[in-house]
Amino acid sequence: MTYDLIIVGGGPAGITAGIYAARKKLKTLLITKEWGGQITKANDIENWPGIKTISGPDLMENMLEHLKKFEIELKDQTEVIDLNKENNEFAIRDNQDNEYKSKTVIIATGKVPRLLNIPGEEEYKGKGVSLCSTCDAPMFKDKEVAVIGGGNAGFSTAYDLTKYATKVYILEFMEEMCGDPLMKEKIEKTGKAKFITNVAVKEIKGDDFVKSLIYENRDTGEDKEIEVQGVFIAIGMTPKAGFAENLVEFDDIGEIKIDRNNKTKTEGLFAAGDITDVKYEQIVIACGEGAKATLAVDEYLSKK
Amino acid sequence: MTYDLIIVGGGPAGITAGIYAARKKLKTLLITKEWGGQITKANDIENWPGIKTISGPDLMENMLEHLKKFEIELKDQTEVIDLNKENNEFAIRDNQDNEYKSKTVIIATGKVPRLLNIPGEEEYKGKGVSLCSTCDAPMFKDKEVAVIGGGNAGFSTAYDLTKYATKVYILEFMEEMCGDPLMKEKIEKTGKAKFITNVAVKEIKGDDFVKSLIYENRDTGEDKEIEVQGVFIAIGMTPKAGFAENLVEFDDIGEIKIDRNNKTKTEGLFAAGDITDVKYEQIVIACGEGAKATLAVDEYLSKK
């Protein structure tokens, strides 16, 4: 049997692609390791249009229930390990040694944020530790916060936070900040920032909520503790699309390059959401991209 | 006073842009003639991720309430009639002779569908008359329907409908269908389609719901009535961005050309949603584009 479409990934992009595929009556299979992706890590989502506040897991549950209303084959707890194209058909293999055939594929496997792997990081996620300032900055009004990472992601996180927090520490492992100097100037001008270089963050401490952070001066080996109510980790994201390496082109941070209609370099192979080189990563953007990818698939199939 | 951002348009793209702008603490004004745009014309929306069914006006109301929660200046029942750029600032004039200054502008004025202006068209909107098959096709399962318009929009509407309806009439005013011949073949193969050319549709009739459609044979002048439960109008859309003509480039159907990050050809001027040349027009896509546009504005301003 050959599917019209296989969607790889069950986050906002993959689920929306699935809803649109089912409504277009495409014979579709959605394969995912887990439901929700990054969204399940979010505590209070306040920028999903039409809902003032919702938890990540709740929004994900709503989307998944919506998807399940339709006729579509779903396979979770499954990882795709190989994708190839032979004789104009895609062959997908999963980690349970199943093989599937499909006329088209949408890759929507998202990214995983790089983490510090230090004590307190996991424990205080959603309790002061955040991975997204666009999502969470407003919750740190009149608080003191630390941003881990002195690259552009860290700078943009810090700048977001200066609008709400009273003090923003920016901590960088290397001897120099590596983000855009103009942006650094802008952050400095707010009078709220303190830049600290050449330090290794060692621990996040708190009670119910984050209270402080400990870092080591890499020159002297001395530890220092600063009081903060928030810690934003901005040391990069890792895309997860190694299985498709023969068929897509990656940009320099491993995202899949797509055109405006979600096409990769291989005919019939599309991508959507955080895994792509679309610049901004937000739930509503990923959903829009998922819809767009399926409409592009539908158009592609209708011309076959 | 100079705003950071003026958003023109209060549909899904404009509202989402506004939510994101307020959260980024941009000094923002949103100007719109009316709230919701196309969305208010939709009866049952079944492809907004996370909500199985919602009426267009209800979804719009949810979004507007969400927007109003934030600090943002809103001005409705107002039309922008002129947009210019002088000394690195945008000057906007509205139909009440007010002038505003802003560092950046997002145009999100959407499109209005072209209509037939015949009896029954307005009366049966949402009661059998539809403007969007991606939205409404599943509601016409086992029904007979007519598509008005034999161009590519009509063909793609008809093809969507063949998956649900038992019979699909495609009516074209000209002597020949003008859509893609390959697509026509594909529709013909379903065995459900009847193509009728050289006709003028004159009236849509029904009781609570559409029951039939009357068209005139333009050769003979004879009227004919066909029984249908649905009428899909697909004779094009008109973009509404004449006020910006000095500062943007239009494609051949009057949509504003943007790059992948919602930039127009004028620095500081962005666009989002149906008014742009992004190919597919859906609520969730417009919302994603609105978010993307504001994030691009924020990045632009942060580098100033």
Interface residues (C-beta under 8 A of the other chain):
Chain A: P12 I15 T16 I19 Y20 R23 K24 K25 E46 N47 W48 P49 G50 I51 K52 L59 N62 M63 E65 H66 K69 T134 A137 P138 S156 Y159 D160 K163 Y164 D180 L182 M183 K186 R260 N261 V278 K279 Y280 Q282 V284 I285 A286 C287 G288 E289 A291 K292 L295 A296 E299 S302 K303
Chain B: P12 I15 T16 I19 Y20 R23 K24 K25 E46 N47 W48 P49 G50 I51 K52 L59 N62 M63 E65 H66 K69 T134 A137 P138 S156 Y159 D160 K163 Y164 D180 L182 M183 K186 R260 N261 V278 K279 Y280 Q282 V284 I285 A286 C287 G288 E289 A291 K292 L295 A296 E299 S302 K303
